[in-house]
């Protein structure tokens, strides 16, 4: 991994931050979507 240096990271900081932001957004919305799906499943069980 000789290409991964501090100089390379500084030149590509926008991409590194962008990937981190995308990862955080995915990690933030996953539990929300999972809870929403579980709530819908519970409502379906109550109806039947």
mmCIF entry with sequence, helices, sheets and N, C-alpha, C, O atoms, coordinates in Angstrom:
data_MODEL
# 
_entry.id   MODEL 
# 
_entity.id                         1 
_entity.type                       polymer 
_entity.pdbx_number_of_molecules   1 
# 
_entity_poly.entity_id                      1 
_entity_poly.type                           'polypeptide(L)' 
_entity_poly.nstd_linkage                   no 
_entity_poly.nstd_monomer                   no 
_entity_poly.pdbx_seq_one_letter_code       
;(UNK)(UNK)(UNK)(UNK)(UNK)(UNK)(UNK)(UNK)(UNK)(UNK)(UNK)(UNK)(UNK)(UNK)(UNK)(UNK)
(UNK)(UNK)(UNK)(UNK)(UNK)(UNK)(UNK)(UNK)(UNK)(UNK)(UNK)(UNK)(UNK)(UNK)(UNK)(UNK)
(UNK)(UNK)(UNK)(UNK)(UNK)(UNK)(UNK)(UNK)(UNK)(UNK)(UNK)(UNK)(UNK)(UNK)(UNK)(UNK)
;
_entity_poly.pdbx_seq_one_letter_code_can   XXXXXXXXXXXXXXXXXXXXXXXXXXXXXXXXXXXXXXXXXXXXXXXX 
_entity_poly.pdbx_strand_id                 A 
# 
loop_
_entity_poly_seq.entity_id 
_entity_poly_seq.num 
_entity_poly_seq.mon_id 
_entity_poly_seq.hetero 
1 1  UNK n 
1 2  UNK n 
1 3  UNK n 
1 4  UNK n 
1 5  UNK n 
1 6  UNK n 
1 7  UNK n 
1 8  UNK n 
1 9  UNK n 
1 10 UNK n 
1 11 UNK n 
1 12 UNK n 
1 13 UNK n 
1 14 UNK n 
1 15 UNK n 
1 16 UNK n 
1 17 UNK n 
1 18 UNK n 
1 19 UNK n 
1 20 UNK n 
1 21 UNK n 
1 22 UNK n 
1 23 UNK n 
1 24 UNK n 
1 25 UNK n 
1 26 UNK n 
1 27 UNK n 
1 28 UNK n 
1 29 UNK n 
1 30 UNK n 
1 31 UNK n 
1 32 UNK n 
1 33 UNK n 
1 34 UNK n 
1 35 UNK n 
1 36 UNK n 
1 37 UNK n 
1 38 UNK n 
1 39 UNK n 
1 40 UNK n 
1 41 UNK n 
1 42 UNK n 
1 43 UNK n 
1 44 UNK n 
1 45 UNK n 
1 46 UNK n 
1 47 UNK n 
1 48 UNK n 
# 
_struct_asym.id          A 
_struct_asym.entity_id   1 
# 
loop_
_struct_conf.conf_type_id 
_struct_conf.id 
_struct_conf.pdbx_PDB_helix_id 
_struct_conf.beg_label_comp_id 
_struct_conf.beg_label_asym_id 
_struct_conf.beg_label_seq_id 
_struct_conf.pdbx_beg_PDB_ins_code 
_struct_conf.end_label_comp_id 
_struct_conf.end_label_asym_id 
_struct_conf.end_label_seq_id 
_struct_conf.pdbx_end_PDB_ins_code 
_struct_conf.beg_auth_comp_id 
_struct_conf.beg_auth_asym_id 
_struct_conf.beg_auth_seq_id 
_struct_conf.end_auth_comp_id 
_struct_conf.end_auth_asym_id 
_struct_conf.end_auth_seq_id 
_struct_conf.pdbx_PDB_helix_class 
_struct_conf.details 
_struct_conf.pdbx_PDB_helix_length 
HELX_P HELX_P1 AA1 UNK A 6  ? UNK A 11 ? UNK A 6  UNK A 11 1 ? 6  
HELX_P HELX_P2 AA2 UNK A 13 ? UNK A 47 ? UNK A 13 UNK A 47 1 ? 35 
# 
_struct_conf_type.id          HELX_P 
_struct_conf_type.criteria    ? 
_struct_conf_type.reference   ? 
# 
loop_
_atom_site.group_PDB 
_atom_site.id 
_atom_site.type_symbol 
_atom_site.label_atom_id 
_atom_site.label_alt_id 
_atom_site.label_comp_id 
_atom_site.label_asym_id 
_atom_site.label_entity_id 
_atom_site.label_seq_id 
_atom_site.pdbx_PDB_ins_code 
_atom_site.Cartn_x 
_atom_site.Cartn_y 
_atom_site.Cartn_z 
_atom_site.occupancy 
_atom_site.B_iso_or_equiv 
_atom_site.pdbx_formal_charge 
_atom_site.auth_seq_id 
_atom_site.auth_comp_id 
_atom_site.auth_asym_id 
_atom_site.auth_atom_id 
_atom_site.pdbx_PDB_model_num 
ATOM 1   N N  . UNK A 1 1  ? 0.824   -1.191  0.000  1.00 0.00 ? 1  UNK A N  1 
ATOM 2   C CA . UNK A 1 1  ? 0.000   0.000   0.000  1.00 0.00 ? 1  UNK A CA 1 
ATOM 3   C C  . UNK A 1 1  ? 0.870   1.257   0.000  1.00 0.00 ? 1  UNK A C  1 
ATOM 4   O O  . UNK A 1 1  ? 0.664   2.167   0.803  1.00 0.00 ? 1  UNK A O  1 
ATOM 5   N N  . UNK A 1 2  ? 1.827   1.293   -0.896 1.00 0.00 ? 2  UNK A N  1 
ATOM 6   C CA . UNK A 1 2  ? 2.714   2.453   -0.971 1.00 0.00 ? 2  UNK A CA 1 
ATOM 7   C C  . UNK A 1 2  ? 2.000   3.686   -1.510 1.00 0.00 ? 2  UNK A C  1 
ATOM 8   O O  . UNK A 1 2  ? 2.451   4.807   -1.275 1.00 0.00 ? 2  UNK A O  1 
ATOM 9   N N  . UNK A 1 3  ? 0.893   3.502   -2.227 1.00 0.00 ? 3  UNK A N  1 
ATOM 10  C CA . UNK A 1 3  ? 0.183   4.631   -2.803 1.00 0.00 ? 3  UNK A CA 1 
ATOM 11  C C  . UNK A 1 3  ? -0.638  5.378   -1.759 1.00 0.00 ? 3  UNK A C  1 
ATOM 12  O O  . UNK A 1 3  ? -0.999  6.535   -1.973 1.00 0.00 ? 3  UNK A O  1 
ATOM 13  N N  . UNK A 1 4  ? -0.937  4.732   -0.631 1.00 0.00 ? 4  UNK A N  1 
ATOM 14  C CA . UNK A 1 4  ? -1.773  5.349   0.398  1.00 0.00 ? 4  UNK A CA 1 
ATOM 15  C C  . UNK A 1 4  ? -0.888  6.113   1.372  1.00 0.00 ? 4  UNK A C  1 
ATOM 16  O O  . UNK A 1 4  ? -0.496  5.602   2.421  1.00 0.00 ? 4  UNK A O  1 
ATOM 17  N N  . UNK A 1 5  ? -0.589  7.344   0.996  1.00 0.00 ? 5  UNK A N  1 
ATOM 18  C CA . UNK A 1 5  ? 0.265   8.193   1.832  1.00 0.00 ? 5  UNK A CA 1 
ATOM 19  C C  . UNK A 1 5  ? -0.534  9.400   2.289  1.00 0.00 ? 5  UNK A C  1 
ATOM 20  O O  . UNK A 1 5  ? -1.652  9.628   1.828  1.00 0.00 ? 5  UNK A O  1 
ATOM 21  N N  . UNK A 1 6  ? 0.044   10.167  3.195  1.00 0.00 ? 6  UNK A N  1 
ATOM 22  C CA . UNK A 1 6  ? -0.616  11.379  3.676  1.00 0.00 ? 6  UNK A CA 1 
ATOM 23  C C  . UNK A 1 6  ? -0.801  12.379  2.536  1.00 0.00 ? 6  UNK A C  1 
ATOM 24  O O  . UNK A 1 6  ? -1.814  13.077  2.484  1.00 0.00 ? 6  UNK A O  1 
ATOM 25  N N  . UNK A 1 7  ? 0.161   12.452  1.633  1.00 0.00 ? 7  UNK A N  1 
ATOM 26  C CA . UNK A 1 7  ? 0.048   13.365  0.492  1.00 0.00 ? 7  UNK A CA 1 
ATOM 27  C C  . UNK A 1 7  ? -1.127  12.966  -0.406 1.00 0.00 ? 7  UNK A C  1 
ATOM 28  O O  . UNK A 1 7  ? -1.893  13.822  -0.848 1.00 0.00 ? 7  UNK A O  1 
ATOM 29  N N  . UNK A 1 8  ? -1.265  11.667  -0.673 1.00 0.00 ? 8  UNK A N  1 
ATOM 30  C CA . UNK A 1 8  ? -2.379  11.191  -1.489 1.00 0.00 ? 8  UNK A CA 1 
ATOM 31  C C  . UNK A 1 8  ? -3.703  11.483  -0.802 1.00 0.00 ? 8  UNK A C  1 
ATOM 32  O O  . UNK A 1 8  ? -4.662  11.896  -1.455 1.00 0.00 ? 8  UNK A O  1 
ATOM 33  N N  . UNK A 1 9  ? -3.766  11.275  0.503  1.00 0.00 ? 9  UNK A N  1 
ATOM 34  C CA . UNK A 1 9  ? -4.994  11.523  1.254  1.00 0.00 ? 9  UNK A CA 1 
ATOM 35  C C  . UNK A 1 9  ? -5.371  12.996  1.209  1.00 0.00 ? 9  UNK A C  1 
ATOM 36  O O  . UNK A 1 9  ? -6.549  13.326  1.071  1.00 0.00 ? 9  UNK A O  1 
ATOM 37  N N  . UNK A 1 10 ? -4.394  13.881  1.322  1.00 0.00 ? 10 UNK A N  1 
ATOM 38  C CA . UNK A 1 10 ? -4.689  15.318  1.272  1.00 0.00 ? 10 UNK A CA 1 
ATOM 39  C C  . UNK A 1 10 ? -5.180  15.733  -0.115 1.00 0.00 ? 10 UNK A C  1 
ATOM 40  O O  . UNK A 1 10 ? -6.043  16.603  -0.229 1.00 0.00 ? 10 UNK A O  1 
ATOM 41  N N  . UNK A 1 11 ? -4.638  15.121  -1.164 1.00 0.00 ? 11 UNK A N  1 
ATOM 42  C CA . UNK A 1 11 ? -5.081  15.448  -2.517 1.00 0.00 ? 11 UNK A CA 1 
ATOM 43  C C  . UNK A 1 11 ? -6.492  14.942  -2.787 1.00 0.00 ? 11 UNK A C  1 
ATOM 44  O O  . UNK A 1 11 ? -7.218  15.529  -3.589 1.00 0.00 ? 11 UNK A O  1 
ATOM 45  N N  . UNK A 1 12 ? -6.878  13.872  -2.135 1.00 0.00 ? 12 UNK A N  1 
ATOM 46  C CA . UNK A 1 12 ? -8.177  13.241  -2.385 1.00 0.00 ? 12 UNK A CA 1 
ATOM 47  C C  . UNK A 1 12 ? -9.087  13.314  -1.165 1.00 0.00 ? 12 UNK A C  1 
ATOM 48  O O  . UNK A 1 12 ? -9.887  12.411  -0.922 1.00 0.00 ? 12 UNK A O  1 
ATOM 49  N N  . UNK A 1 13 ? -8.960  14.385  -0.408 1.00 0.00 ? 13 UNK A N  1 
ATOM 50  C CA . UNK A 1 13 ? -9.728  14.527  0.823  1.00 0.00 ? 13 UNK A CA 1 
ATOM 51  C C  . UNK A 1 13 ? -11.228 14.583  0.558  1.00 0.00 ? 13 UNK A C  1 
ATOM 52  O O  . UNK A 1 13 ? -12.009 14.069  1.359  1.00 0.00 ? 13 UNK A O  1 
ATOM 53  N N  . UNK A 1 14 ? -11.649 15.197  -0.552 1.00 0.00 ? 14 UNK A N  1 
ATOM 54  C CA . UNK A 1 14 ? -13.076 15.289  -0.864 1.00 0.00 ? 14 UNK A CA 1 
ATOM 55  C C  . UNK A 1 14 ? -13.683 13.904  -1.037 1.00 0.00 ? 14 UNK A C  1 
ATOM 56  O O  . UNK A 1 14 ? -14.778 13.633  -0.544 1.00 0.00 ? 14 UNK A O  1 
ATOM 57  N N  . UNK A 1 15 ? -12.970 13.031  -1.739 1.00 0.00 ? 15 UNK A N  1 
ATOM 58  C CA . UNK A 1 15 ? -13.469 11.672  -1.950 1.00 0.00 ? 15 UNK A CA 1 
ATOM 59  C C  . UNK A 1 15 ? -13.517 10.900  -0.640 1.00 0.00 ? 15 UNK A C  1 
ATOM 60  O O  . UNK A 1 15 ? -14.474 10.168  -0.386 1.00 0.00 ? 15 UNK A O  1 
ATOM 61  N N  . UNK A 1 16 ? -12.492 11.057  0.194  1.00 0.00 ? 16 UNK A N  1 
ATOM 62  C CA . UNK A 1 16 ? -12.462 10.344  1.471  1.00 0.00 ? 16 UNK A CA 1 
ATOM 63  C C  . UNK A 1 16 ? -13.611 10.798  2.363  1.00 0.00 ? 16 UNK A C  1 
ATOM 64  O O  . UNK A 1 16 ? -14.283 9.971   2.979  1.00 0.00 ? 16 UNK A O  1 
ATOM 65  N N  . UNK A 1 17 ? -13.838 12.099  2.435  1.00 0.00 ? 17 UNK A N  1 
ATOM 66  C CA . UNK A 1 17 ? -14.930 12.623  3.251  1.00 0.00 ? 17 UNK A CA 1 
ATOM 67  C C  . UNK A 1 17 ? -16.271 12.209  2.659  1.00 0.00 ? 17 UNK A C  1 
ATOM 68  O O  . UNK A 1 17 ? -17.199 11.880  3.397  1.00 0.00 ? 17 UNK A O  1 
ATOM 69  N N  . UNK A 1 18 ? -16.379 12.221  1.349  1.00 0.00 ? 18 UNK A N  1 
ATOM 70  C CA . UNK A 1 18 ? -17.616 11.805  0.691  1.00 0.00 ? 18 UNK A CA 1 
ATOM 71  C C  . UNK A 1 18 ? -17.971 10.364  1.002  1.00 0.00 ? 18 UNK A C  1 
ATOM 72  O O  . UNK A 1 18 ? -19.127 10.053  1.288  1.00 0.00 ? 18 UNK A O  1 
ATOM 73  N N  . UNK A 1 19 ? -16.981 9.485   0.948  1.00 0.00 ? 19 UNK A N  1 
ATOM 74  C CA . UNK A 1 19 ? -17.240 8.084   1.281  1.00 0.00 ? 19 UNK A CA 1 
ATOM 75  C C  . UNK A 1 19 ? -17.647 7.916   2.738  1.00 0.00 ? 19 UNK A C  1 
ATOM 76  O O  . UNK A 1 19 ? -18.518 7.104   3.050  1.00 0.00 ? 19 UNK A O  1 
ATOM 77  N N  . UNK A 1 20 ? -17.025 8.675   3.629  1.00 0.00 ? 20 UNK A N  1 
ATOM 78  C CA . UNK A 1 20 ? -17.390 8.611   5.039  1.00 0.00 ? 20 UNK A CA 1 
ATOM 79  C C  . UNK A 1 20 ? -18.815 9.113   5.270  1.00 0.00 ? 20 UNK A C  1 
ATOM 80  O O  . UNK A 1 20 ? -19.557 8.541   6.069  1.00 0.00 ? 20 UNK A O  1 
ATOM 81  N N  . UNK A 1 21 ? -19.193 10.177  4.572  1.00 0.00 ? 21 UNK A N  1 
ATOM 82  C CA . UNK A 1 21 ? -20.547 10.727  4.712  1.00 0.00 ? 21 UNK A CA 1 
ATOM 83  C C  . UNK A 1 21 ? -21.581 9.721   4.202  1.00 0.00 ? 21 UNK A C  1 
ATOM 84  O O  . UNK A 1 21 ? -22.611 9.504   4.839  1.00 0.00 ? 21 UNK A O  1 
ATOM 85  N N  . UNK A 1 22 ? -21.300 9.113   3.056  1.00 0.00 ? 22 UNK A N  1 
ATOM 86  C CA . UNK A 1 22 ? -22.230 8.117   2.514  1.00 0.00 ? 22 UNK A CA 1 
ATOM 87  C C  . UNK A 1 22 ? -22.371 6.946   3.481  1.00 0.00 ? 22 UNK A C  1 
ATOM 88  O O  . UNK A 1 22 ? -23.477 6.455   3.704  1.00 0.00 ? 22 UNK A O  1 
ATOM 89  N N  . UNK A 1 23 ? -21.267 6.502   4.048  1.00 0.00 ? 23 UNK A N  1 
ATOM 90  C CA . UNK A 1 23 ? -21.324 5.417   5.027  1.00 0.00 ? 23 UNK A CA 1 
ATOM 91  C C  . UNK A 1 23 ? -22.133 5.792   6.253  1.00 0.00 ? 23 UNK A C  1 
ATOM 92  O O  . UNK A 1 23 ? -22.908 4.981   6.759  1.00 0.00 ? 23 UNK A O  1 
ATOM 93  N N  . UNK A 1 24 ? -21.960 7.009   6.734  1.00 0.00 ? 24 UNK A N  1 
ATOM 94  C CA . UNK A 1 24 ? -22.729 7.455   7.905  1.00 0.00 ? 24 UNK A CA 1 
ATOM 95  C C  . UNK A 1 24 ? -24.211 7.565   7.593  1.00 0.00 ? 24 UNK A C  1 
ATOM 96  O O  . UNK A 1 24 ? -25.042 7.228   8.436  1.00 0.00 ? 24 UNK A O  1 
ATOM 97  N N  . UNK A 1 25 ? -24.556 8.024   6.411  1.00 0.00 ? 25 UNK A N  1 
ATOM 98  C CA . UNK A 1 25 ? -25.967 8.130   6.027  1.00 0.00 ? 25 UNK A CA 1 
ATOM 99  C C  . UNK A 1 25 ? -26.595 6.741   5.972  1.00 0.00 ? 25 UNK A C  1 
ATOM 100 O O  . UNK A 1 25 ? -27.712 6.544   6.452  1.00 0.00 ? 25 UNK A O  1 
ATOM 101 N N  . UNK A 1 26 ? -25.884 5.781   5.391  1.00 0.00 ? 26 UNK A N  1 
ATOM 102 C CA . UNK A 1 26 ? -26.402 4.414   5.330  1.00 0.00 ? 26 UNK A CA 1 
ATOM 103 C C  . UNK A 1 26 ? -26.580 3.860   6.738  1.00 0.00 ? 26 UNK A C  1 
ATOM 104 O O  . UNK A 1 26 ? -27.610 3.258   7.043  1.00 0.00 ? 26 UNK A O  1 
ATOM 105 N N  . UNK A 1 27 ? -25.592 4.056   7.591  1.00 0.00 ? 27 UNK A N  1 
ATOM 106 C CA . UNK A 1 27 ? -25.685 3.550   8.958  1.00 0.00 ? 27 UNK A CA 1 
ATOM 107 C C  . UNK A 1 27 ? -26.772 4.256   9.760  1.00 0.00 ? 27 UNK A C  1 
ATOM 108 O O  . UNK A 1 27 ? -27.322 3.671   10.693 1.00 0.00 ? 27 UNK A O  1 
ATOM 109 N N  . UNK A 1 28 ? -27.090 5.495   9.417  1.00 0.00 ? 28 UNK A N  1 
ATOM 110 C CA . UNK A 1 28 ? -28.143 6.234   10.111 1.00 0.00 ? 28 UNK A CA 1 
ATOM 111 C C  . UNK A 1 28 ? -29.527 5.749   9.689  1.00 0.00 ? 28 UNK A C  1 
ATOM 112 O O  . UNK A 1 28 ? -30.404 5.565   10.534 1.00 0.00 ? 28 UNK A O  1 
ATOM 113 N N  . UNK A 1 29 ? -29.728 5.541   8.385  1.00 0.00 ? 29 UNK A N  1 
ATOM 114 C CA . UNK A 1 29 ? -31.051 5.190   7.890  1.00 0.00 ? 29 UNK A CA 1 
ATOM 115 C C  . UNK A 1 29 ? -31.384 3.714   8.024  1.00 0.00 ? 29 UNK A C  1 
ATOM 116 O O  . UNK A 1 29 ? -32.565 3.366   8.030  1.00 0.00 ? 29 UNK A O  1 
ATOM 117 N N  . UNK A 1 30 ? -30.403 2.836   8.131  1.00 0.00 ? 30 UNK A N  1 
ATOM 118 C CA . UNK A 1 30 ? -30.682 1.413   8.230  1.00 0.00 ? 30 UNK A CA 1 
ATOM 119 C C  . UNK A 1 30 ? -31.549 1.070   9.444  1.00 0.00 ? 30 UNK A C  1 
ATOM 120 O O  . UNK A 1 30 ? -32.542 0.363   9.275  1.00 0.00 ? 30 UNK A O  1 
ATOM 121 N N  . UNK A 1 31 ? -31.231 1.529   10.653 1.00 0.00 ? 31 UNK A N  1 
ATOM 122 C CA . UNK A 1 31 ? -32.106 1.201   11.784 1.00 0.00 ? 31 UNK A CA 1 
ATOM 123 C C  . UNK A 1 31 ? -33.496 1.814   11.663 1.00 0.00 ? 31 UNK A C  1 
ATOM 124 O O  . UNK A 1 31 ? -34.477 1.220   12.111 1.00 0.00 ? 31 UNK A O  1 
ATOM 125 N N  . UNK A 1 32 ? -33.585 2.990   11.065 1.00 0.00 ? 32 UNK A N  1 
ATOM 126 C CA . UNK A 1 32 ? -34.896 3.625   10.878 1.00 0.00 ? 32 UNK A CA 1 
ATOM 127 C C  . UNK A 1 32 ? -35.758 2.774   9.942  1.00 0.00 ? 32 UNK A C  1 
ATOM 128 O O  . UNK A 1 32 ? -36.926 2.513   10.232 1.00 0.00 ? 32 UNK A O  1 
ATOM 129 N N  . UNK A 1 33 ? -35.179 2.347   8.822  1.00 0.00 ? 33 UNK A N  1 
ATOM 130 C CA . UNK A 1 33 ? -35.931 1.522   7.878  1.00 0.00 ? 33 UNK A CA 1 
ATOM 131 C C  . UNK A 1 33 ? -36.270 0.167   8.483  1.00 0.00 ? 33 UNK A C  1 
ATOM 132 O O  . UNK A 1 33 ? -37.357 -0.361  8.248  1.00 0.00 ? 33 UNK A O  1 
ATOM 133 N N  . UNK A 1 34 ? -35.362 -0.393  9.252  1.00 0.00 ? 34 UNK A N  1 
ATOM 134 C CA . UNK A 1 34 ? -35.625 -1.672  9.903  1.00 0.00 ? 34 UNK A CA 1 
ATOM 135 C C  . UNK A 1 34 ? -36.764 -1.540  10.908 1.00 0.00 ? 34 UNK A C  1 
ATOM 136 O O  . UNK A 1 34 ? -37.643 -2.401  10.953 1.00 0.00 ? 34 UNK A O  1 
ATOM 137 N N  . UNK A 1 35 ? -36.766 -0.484  11.712 1.00 0.00 ? 35 UNK A N  1 
ATOM 138 C CA . UNK A 1 35 ? -37.842 -0.261  12.668 1.00 0.00 ? 35 UNK A CA 1 
ATOM 139 C C  . UNK A 1 35 ? -39.174 -0.042  11.982 1.00 0.00 ? 35 UNK A C  1 
ATOM 140 O O  . UNK A 1 35 ? -40.203 -0.512  12.467 1.00 0.00 ? 35 UNK A O  1 
ATOM 141 N N  . UNK A 1 36 ? -39.172 0.664   10.861 1.00 0.00 ? 36 UNK A N  1 
ATOM 142 C CA . UNK A 1 36 ? -40.395 0.902   10.109 1.00 0.00 ? 36 UNK A CA 1 
ATOM 143 C C  . UNK A 1 36 ? -40.954 -0.418  9.581  1.00 0.00 ? 36 UNK A C  1 
ATOM 144 O O  . UNK A 1 36 ? -42.161 -0.651  9.630  1.00 0.00 ? 36 UNK A O  1 
ATOM 145 N N  . UNK A 1 37 ? -40.067 -1.281  9.076  1.00 0.00 ? 37 UNK A N  1 
ATOM 146 C CA . UNK A 1 37 ? -40.499 -2.580  8.564  1.00 0.00 ? 37 UNK A CA 1 
ATOM 147 C C  . UNK A 1 37 ? -41.048 -3.449  9.693  1.00 0.00 ? 37 UNK A C  1 
ATOM 148 O O  . UNK A 1 37 ? -42.061 -4.126  9.514  1.00 0.00 ? 37 UNK A O  1 
ATOM 149 N N  . UNK A 1 38 ? -40.395 -3.439  10.844 1.00 0.00 ? 38 UNK A N  1 
ATOM 150 C CA . UNK A 1 38 ? -40.873 -4.228  11.981 1.00 0.00 ? 38 UNK A CA 1 
ATOM 151 C C  . UNK A 1 38 ? -42.235 -3.725  12.472 1.00 0.00 ? 38 UNK A C  1 
ATOM 152 O O  . UNK A 1 38 ? -43.084 -4.518  12.879 1.00 0.00 ? 38 UNK A O  1 
ATOM 153 N N  . UNK A 1 39 ? -42.437 -2.411  12.431 1.00 0.00 ? 39 UNK A N  1 
ATOM 154 C CA . UNK A 1 39 ? -43.724 -1.835  12.831 1.00 0.00 ? 39 UNK A CA 1 
ATOM 155 C C  . UNK A 1 39 ? -44.826 -2.284  11.876 1.00 0.00 ? 39 UNK A C  1 
ATOM 156 O O  . UNK A 1 39 ? -45.925 -2.625  12.315 1.00 0.00 ? 39 UNK A O  1 
ATOM 157 N N  . UNK A 1 40 ? -44.544 -2.287  10.588 1.00 0.00 ? 40 UNK A N  1 
ATOM 158 C CA . UNK A 1 40 ? -45.526 -2.743  9.608  1.00 0.00 ? 40 UNK A CA 1 
ATOM 159 C C  . UNK A 1 40 ? -45.853 -4.216  9.809  1.00 0.00 ? 40 UNK A C  1 
ATOM 160 O O  . UNK A 1 40 ? -47.017 -4.606  9.722  1.00 0.00 ? 40 UNK A O  1 
ATOM 161 N N  . UNK A 1 41 ? -44.844 -5.038  10.076 1.00 0.00 ? 41 UNK A N  1 
ATOM 162 C CA . UNK A 1 41 ? -45.079 -6.455  10.311 1.00 0.00 ? 41 UNK A CA 1 
ATOM 163 C C  . UNK A 1 41 ? -45.937 -6.666  11.549 1.00 0.00 ? 41 UNK A C  1 
ATOM 164 O O  . UNK A 1 41 ? -46.814 -7.529  11.550 1.00 0.00 ? 41 UNK A O  1 
ATOM 165 N N  . UNK A 1 42 ? -45.700 -5.894  12.598 1.00 0.00 ? 42 UNK A N  1 
ATOM 166 C CA . UNK A 1 42 ? -46.498 -6.017  13.819 1.00 0.00 ? 42 UNK A CA 1 
ATOM 167 C C  . UNK A 1 42 ? -47.943 -5.613  13.557 1.00 0.00 ? 42 UNK A C  1 
ATOM 168 O O  . UNK A 1 42 ? -48.860 -6.241  14.086 1.00 0.00 ? 42 UNK A O  1 
ATOM 169 N N  . UNK A 1 43 ? -48.163 -4.582  12.755 1.00 0.00 ? 43 UNK A N  1 
ATOM 170 C CA . UNK A 1 43 ? -49.525 -4.156  12.431 1.00 0.00 ? 43 UNK A CA 1 
ATOM 171 C C  . UNK A 1 43 ? -50.251 -5.214  11.618 1.00 0.00 ? 43 UNK A C  1 
ATOM 172 O O  . UNK A 1 43 ? -51.450 -5.424  11.803 1.00 0.00 ? 43 UNK A O  1 
ATOM 173 N N  . UNK A 1 44 ? -49.528 -5.892  10.707 1.00 0.00 ? 44 UNK A N  1 
ATOM 174 C CA . UNK A 1 44 ? -50.148 -6.948  9.911  1.00 0.00 ? 44 UNK A CA 1 
ATOM 175 C C  . UNK A 1 44 ? -50.563 -8.111  10.803 1.00 0.00 ? 44 UNK A C  1 
ATOM 176 O O  . UNK A 1 44 ? -51.615 -8.714  10.591 1.00 0.00 ? 44 UNK A O  1 
ATOM 177 N N  . UNK A 1 45 ? -49.745 -8.428  11.796 1.00 0.00 ? 45 UNK A N  1 
ATOM 178 C CA . UNK A 1 45 ? -50.079 -9.529  12.704 1.00 0.00 ? 45 UNK A CA 1 
ATOM 179 C C  . UNK A 1 45 ? -51.297 -9.171  13.559 1.00 0.00 ? 45 UNK A C  1 
ATOM 180 O O  . UNK A 1 45 ? -52.105 -10.044 13.876 1.00 0.00 ? 45 UNK A O  1 
ATOM 181 N N  . UNK A 1 46 ? -51.436 -7.912  13.931 1.00 0.00 ? 46 UNK A N  1 
ATOM 182 C CA . UNK A 1 46 ? -52.594 -7.493  14.717 1.00 0.00 ? 46 UNK A CA 1 
ATOM 183 C C  . UNK A 1 46 ? -53.883 -7.582  13.910 1.00 0.00 ? 46 UNK A C  1 
ATOM 184 O O  . UNK A 1 46 ? -54.936 -7.907  14.459 1.00 0.00 ? 46 UNK A O  1 
ATOM 185 N N  . UNK A 1 47 ? -53.811 -7.300  12.621 1.00 0.00 ? 47 UNK A N  1 
ATOM 186 C CA . UNK A 1 47 ? -54.995 -7.319  11.767 1.00 0.00 ? 47 UNK A CA 1 
ATOM 187 C C  . UNK A 1 47 ? -55.509 -8.734  11.561 1.00 0.00 ? 47 UNK A C  1 
ATOM 188 O O  . UNK A 1 47 ? -56.715 -8.935  11.420 1.00 0.00 ? 47 UNK A O  1 
ATOM 189 N N  . UNK A 1 48 ? -54.626 -9.708  11.540 1.00 0.00 ? 48 UNK A N  1 
ATOM 190 C CA . UNK A 1 48 ? -55.063 -11.086 11.274 1.00 0.00 ? 48 UNK A CA 1 
ATOM 191 C C  . UNK A 1 48 ? -55.374 -11.837 12.541 1.00 0.00 ? 48 UNK A C  1 
ATOM 192 O O  . UNK A 1 48 ? -55.754 -13.006 12.488 1.00 0.00 ? 48 UNK A O  1 
# 
